[in-house]
């Protein structure tokens, strides 16, 4: 059948409704409809916050298709390959700021798509008039080239093979090119950073501004669909369009906006006369062999339940899993296993072979608890090695990273030992054993253990090589270990040689500086600055000590050299050799840990199935559902005994079940129970039923829970209609729809009309889906057209002495009454509400008009309130003759039954308040005062008029003197304490020596400005600048004194201050750009090689720059810090709280 290129447009078909029917048939999967194999498909990809969105346009159908947002689990981007292979696009749109990992994976997927070895060919439709070559097979006549040319041309095919080979070579170079920018406007070639010829016709880079929410919303609102009415208000149009797709898929909608803009710019949506072509529609798309299950259904069925963390300190962006099916099954021993289990729950499949393989694995673990226990002990120590391997490629691994890699590899080896005996039981075990055997993981484990001394490395803070690996290195380490004794002996000899000139002598060693004599300087030398000593060569000074060269230290330099630097350099070379060998054979570890994650996930499913006595389901292709003694997996946990129910649906027994019954009878639980049992079977799990024979489905959709949001601007009723509309569009004979209380958000007549119309629509369809409906509309049967597909069921309820006895058993039939009054009574509501409910119910049954109940007490109370309000409105409070006492008496007269009495408080003048007694501030009570004496003093002090001292009793005078004496003593103690505290603030605290902090300034600002900034942010700091070369800072709150040493131009002086300091404080500039670096800083490089004390990195003044630049500045500085100090973080100080936190961190580092 020849189709018009303008399907659905006004130019091609006058009857748009018929075309819409054709589109519905396409979605329903009619056999006689031509299937789209990628000809003219345009795919848009967007990636943000570890989620990927995919939307594509089919020019053959003139329709948009949207995939669900695909989450990235543990760095797994395999869904890109699957979507590219399924869509087979001729053009792919990506953002100029697309993540490099996603871009690299996309290039690999496109390479597989266009490779002749893969047997997949995409591109423009073939020109049927072109002649084929004699040596070209005839079965290729219906395929086309990947680059818009003729796929039958041999030269093009050879060119494609050459391009594919070139792509493979360049793909290996991509990982070695870390400096390629993601902000380029064109797709990058893997060698040159420019657009590659072999991808130029497929992957197209568009500006990142096309993937913005405002742009996407504007483009979606411009769409014109066949059956869409005209809306004067854009909000009404958006409401209609939101029924076509899931608005919660934010990333996919951004991709859709960029896709619409590209199509409009390519004139694909206009005809030859420039008129706009109407799009046939927007439809959801799913990955092949996966069941469509939207996010709202996952929440409604409690498959996932994300809630805020109960701890106050972990709230904010932190979330935890609540009561959900995933939380019930999440018994994984490792984090990667938990991630893979979540991936299984997000991607239920309808591939019978894959489901049976999963069930075989679950059944094996279900029946072998001893093997499971051993495997779980091995899986606990396995972590994701991806981050460590990435660091290793850039030579950025720490000791902990190597230990993590070794621990993971050893646990993988233990898993291999367990699986060797059971590799024939399931496919994953066989694949694991085969992969481990082919890899060199055992040799790598032995190599790491033979090279790295982890215990010594953790003690020294740098990599240490095991003894016995290198004889020269061992000899140098032994010499270095003997250095303290050698330096002590030579120091004593030097003191004896120069004892007439020096008070003491100590030999010191520092890398890059060698050996020196450390000699205390006298006060006279410090005053004059003359540090020369006969026979010794002065080199530099640190504090009150001078460092000198002598013939003995020069001899030590010649004998030992810079021994620590040589040891470090030798160990670095050994580590690099180890790193190259590990990288050469570690690639299999990533796949092995993925297989371990799968094993861990299926063990968790088996453990849960064994704990709750689940059974293995069986599958059929007859579109039949047969479940015996089914249970709700979550509800049965919270009850002592659960009433199981059977269910049989299909073409023989009917596929639409309508369930009625009173409130709390179990209707919603039964609906969720059926959906969860079918869902669990499709993820490869045992199910909570005695027997389950289930048909494979392609989608599960629900109308159970309405998730409202202010951002959508839609009411709960509109959201309900949206879910129902999506069911009507996406129905197939292999769909499951669960509808609970549809129509309750509007008036009863409209609600029952909507529900009955939906049921009639499903029943009359050519391919009837599986439908479960629960409703309180008891007359629904009167509005439904009789059909063999429809059956009515109810939950059994017994009435005993006006009390409801729920049986929770599903039986055929229809409920005759909702039993609302009995449910109200059982709920414990007020009896007056129950009586009124019964009155209204009786009047409705008789067809009478509902009359209001007269309540005399309430009417009288209302009249009294009205009278009070009238009196206040008519009163003139500003009148001179206004009598307040009379007004109040008249006001309260209707509320009093007893005779009226005059008010106690008279009003002398209209605005004169009553006279208040004068009170003095009471004397602070004494701890030793008796109650009687204290009361006497208080009574005398609180008298209205003053009393002469002579009129007081003797006892009262004595008590007053005692109180005065105590106050004087307390004042003296307070002043004495303040004097002691002031003295301590100046000289420091006795029990806490000053914390020595060396400041290395790389910010370009004076250090005084930094300390002034501290004082500005926190006013209580006490700063003493009296001593030259250092500043004392005292924090009374912590009772700690800090001494900040200034940097000097002398490198040796700075290194010595760093050696004696408790902490090194490095200041970074607040204007750091992308070119900021510490590589040329000689001082910090020396500190890095010397492994000196703990460092702390500070930036101040971020609040002074623009808010948009702050985050980028922090990233630039942190990137520089990670190159030298990977375990350190950047701290900013702009507030008093941040200053206190900084000082507290310095205290913690000291302690």
C-alpha positions, 0 to 999 in steps of 0.5 A: 500500500502506497502511503502519503509522506504527509500522514495525518496532514490536511493535505493527504487525508480529509478524514482525520478521525479515520487516520486516528483509528489507524494510529490506534491500530498501530499502538494495539499491534495489528498484524496487517499494519506495516512496522516501522524499522527506523526509516526516517526516525530522529532520536533526541537524547538528554542526560541530567542528574544520572537520568537519561531521557529519550524521545524520537520522531517517526516520519513514517507514522508522523508521530512522537514516541517517548521513553521513560526516564532511564536511571543510571545504576552503578554507572550502567549505560547499557540502555543506550545501546538497546534504545539505539538498536530498537529505534534505528535512527537516521539522526541523533540529537545531543546537547553540546554539554552532554556528559562525556561518558554518555557521549562515548557510549552513544558513539559505541552504540552507533558504531554497532548499529552501522557496522556490517557485521552486526547486520543492522542497516539504517538510513533513508529509504531505498531508491527503487529505480536504482539498479543493483550490482550483480555481485550484491545479494538480492535479500539486501534490496530492501535495506539502505545505507546508514549515511543516506546513500544507496546500501546496494553500492559495493563501494559504499559498503566497503567505505562503511567497513573502513569507517567502522574499523577506523572507529574501533581504533579511535574508540581506544584512543578516546579514554586517553584524551581527558582534556576534550571539552564537552561544550563544543558545538559539534560532535567530537572526533575521537582523535582530533576533537572535531566531527567524525566523517563516519558519524556526521550524518547520524549524531548532531550536536545542538545548543544546550539551550534547546534542552531547557524547561521553558523551551520544551514547554513552549514547543509542546504547546505549539503542537497540533494534534488531529482530535485535539479541540481548540483551546482559548487558554494555553492551560487547557491545552496543556491539560489535554496534552498532559493526558498523552504522556507522563509529565513526571518524566522531566528529562524525556520532556526536555529531549522532546522539546529539543526534538520538536525544535529540530524538526521545525527547523528542518521543515519536516513538519511543513508541506511544499507550500510552507503550511504546517503539517499536523502531527498524528500524536504522542505515544509512550514507548518501551524498551523491547521485552520490558513491561511499561509501568509508569512511576505513579503506578509504582508508587500506588502499588507500593513497589517503591516508597521514598520518604524523608529520613527520620533523623533530623541530621539526615534530612534535606536531600537525603531519602530512605526507602519506606514500607514498600515491596522493594524494602521487603526484598532488599536483603542484599549483602552488598550495595551493588547487589541492592542497586541491581535489585532496584534495576530489576524492580524498575524493569519487569520483562515479558521475555519468557526465556529470561524470566525462566532463567531468573526463576531457575536461579531463585529456585536453586538458591531457595532450596540450598540455604547452606550455599546461600549463607556461604555466598553471602559472606563472600558478597559482603566485601564486594564493592563497585570497582569502577571509581578505583579503576578510573582513578588508577587510569589517572595514577590517582589511587590512594592506599585505601583505594588499593586496599578496596580493590584488593578486598573486592578481588579476593572476595570475587575469588571466593565467590568463584570457588563457591560457584565452581561446583554449581556452574551447571545449575544456572547460566550466570554461574557458568558465565562467572566461572568461565570469565574468571578462568580466562582472566588473570585476576588471581595473578593480580591478587598475588601481585598486589599482596606481594608488592604493597605493605598495607600496614606500613603504608597506613602508618606512614601515610604513603605507599610502602613496598614489601621487604624482599622485593628489591634488595637495594630498596631494603638496604636503603630502608635499613639505613634510613631506620638507623639514621636516628641513632647515627644522628644522635651519636654524631650530634654528641660528637659535634657538641664536644667539638664546639662546646665552647661556642654552642650550648647544645647540638642536634643533627637533623635531616630533611629531604632536599635539604640534607643534614644540619646541626640544630643549635639554639640561638642566644638572646643576643644573637636574636637581638643583633641578627648575627648568627655566625659561629666560628667553624660552622656555616649558617644556613637558615633559622627557624624560631629560636634555633639556627641550622648550620653546616659542618664538616660532619654534616657534609660527610653525612650528606656524601655518605647517605645522600637524600636517602628518603627521596631516593626511597620514595622515588624507587617505591614510586617506580615499583608502584607504577609498574604494578599499576600498568600490570593491574590495568592490563588485566583488571578489565574482567573485574568490572564484569565479574562484580556485575555478575556478583551483583546479579547473584546477590539480588537473586539470593535476596529474592530467594531469601524473601520467598523462603521467609514468606513461603512464596511459590514459583509461578508458571506462564502461559500464552493463552492470555489466562490468569489463574491464581489460587490463594493469592495474598498481598505481600505487604498486608499479610505482614501486619495481620495475624491471619490473612484471608487468601483469595482466588482469581481466574480471568481470561477469554473463557471466564471474562477479563473485566472484574467489577468489585463492590462492597462496603468500606474497609471490606478489602477491595483496594487490597485485592486490586493491589494484590492481583497487580503485585502478584503479576508484577512479581512474576514478571521480575522473576520472583516467586509470588505469594500464592499457592498456585499462579498461572500467569499470562505475559503482559506488555503493560501495567497501568493503575488508577489508584493513587492521585499524586497532586502537585502545585507545579502541574496546575491540575486538580485531582479529578483531572489527574484521574481522567488523565490516567484513564485516558492513557489506558484507553490509548495504550490498551492491548489484549496483554495489558493489565488495568487496575481502577480504584474509585474512579469518578469519586472526585466529581458529582455522583451522576458524572462519576458513574457515567464516566466509569460505566463508559470506560468499562463499556469501552473496554468490553467492546474493544477487539482486544479486551485487556485485563481490567480490575475495577473497584467502586462504591457506585452500587447501581453501576450494573444498570449503566453497563452493557451486558457482556461475557467479558464482564463479571461482578464480584463483592467482598463477603460481609456478615451483619451481627447485631448491627455490627459489621463482621468483615469476611474478606472473601471474594464471592460472585455478586453485587453489594446491595448496600454500602453499610455506611451507618454501620461503618460510621458506628464501627469507626467510633464517630459521634452518635449525633452524626450517626443519627443524622446519617440515618435520617438523610439515608431514609429520606433519600430512599423514600424520595423525599427532600432532605430537610434541615434539622432544627436544633433549639440550643444552637439557635438560642446560642446564635441569637445571643451572639447576634445580640452581643454584636448589635450592642457593640455596633450601636455603642458610642465608646467616645461619648463623655457620658459613657458608663462602662459599668452599665454597658458591661452589665447589659452585655452579660445580662442575657448570659446570666440566670442569677440576679445581676451584681455590681462589678467590682472594678469601678470606672472613675473616668471614661478612659482612666484605667484602674489604679495599679499598686507600686511594686519594687524589684524583689531582693534576690532570695538567699539559698540559706534564707528560711521561708519565714524571713524571706517572706518577711523581706518580700512583704516589706519591700512590696508595700505600697508606701515606703517604711522607715528603717527604724519601724522594721523589726530587728530580725528583718534588719539582720536579714537585709544586712545578710542579703547585702553582704552576700551581694557584695561578696558575689560582686567581688568574686565576679571581678576577681574571676574576670581579672583571671580570665583576662590574664589567661586570654593574654598568656594562654591557658595553663592546661592547653598549650597554643596550637601552632598553625603555619599559614601558606598564603596562595590567595594573593592577599596579605595574611593580616587580611585573612586574620582580620576577616576572622575577627570581622566574622567572629567578634569574640576573638582576641588577637595579639599581634605584639610578637613579630613573625606570628599572631596569637588568636584566643577563643574564649569559648573553646579555652584554646590559644592559636599561634599563626606563623607568617610565611617568609621568603626563605624556603628553608625557614618555611619548611622548618616551620611546617615541620614543627607546626601542628597544622598547615593552613593553605589559603586559596584565592576567591577569584580562582579560575580554570587555569588556577594551579599549584603545580609551580609552587615550590614550597607546596611541592616540597611539603607534598614530598616531605609528607609533613603534618595535616593540611587544611585548605581555606577560601575566604571572601566568596560572598563578595563575588557573584553568586553564579560564580561561587560554585565554579570557583569552589570546583576549580579550587577543589580540582587543584586540591585533589591533585596533591591532597586527594583526602582534603576538602575545601572550607569556606569562611564567611560567617561566624558559624563557619569561623567557629567550625574552622577553629574547632576543626583545627582543635580536632586535628591537634587532638 
